Amino acid sequence: MTLIAIFFPCISFLIRGKIFTALICLILQITLIGWLPAAIWAVISLQNSRADKRNAKLIKAMKK
């Protein structure tokens, strides 16, 4: 998933169901200069999503 986020940033957002964000990322990705920020944005967003899932799992385990 990280490789998809690096090489195809807008696709990584689409896979995760963030359609509006994917469109913004695609517009940014179209320009050659904007591709690098789009890739960085997609990777950071992916890492944040993984951290949120991990934290939710930990909170759920602590409540039990």
N, C-alpha and C positions, 0 to 999 in steps of 0.2 A: 504494500500500500504506500510505503514511503517513496518507492521508485516512481509510482504513478503520480504522486504529489509533486515530485521533482520534474518529471518530464512532461506530464499532462496535468497541470494544476486544476484546470476547470473540471476535468473528468473526476478527480478525487472528490471535489465538492458534490458533483452529481451523484456519485456512488453513495455518499453519505446523506443524500436527500436534501441538500441545501441548494435549491434551484436558483433562487435570486442571487445568492453569493456566487454561484457558478457562472451566471451571466456577467456579473461585474468582473469576475476573474478572467473570463474569456475576452472581454473588452480590453482589459489590461494586458492580457497575454498576446493579443494581436500585434501590438508593437514589439519590436525586438528589445527595446530598452525596458519595457514593462514586463517582459517575460520573467526576468530574474526576481523582481519584487513579488510577482504572482506566485512563483515557485516557493519562495521563502514564506509567503503568507499561507500557502497550502500546507507546507510542512509544519509550521507552527500551529496552525489550526488542527491538524491531525494529532499532534502531540497533546494539545490541550483537550481534545476530545477523549483521547485515551486516558489522560489524567482524571478527567471528570468521571469517566466510567469506573476507574479504579477507586476513586474517592467514594462514589456512591456505593460501591460494593463493600468498602470498609465500614461505612456508616451503617449499612444494613446489617453487617455482621456484628457491629458493636451494640445495636439495638436488641439483638436476640439474647 
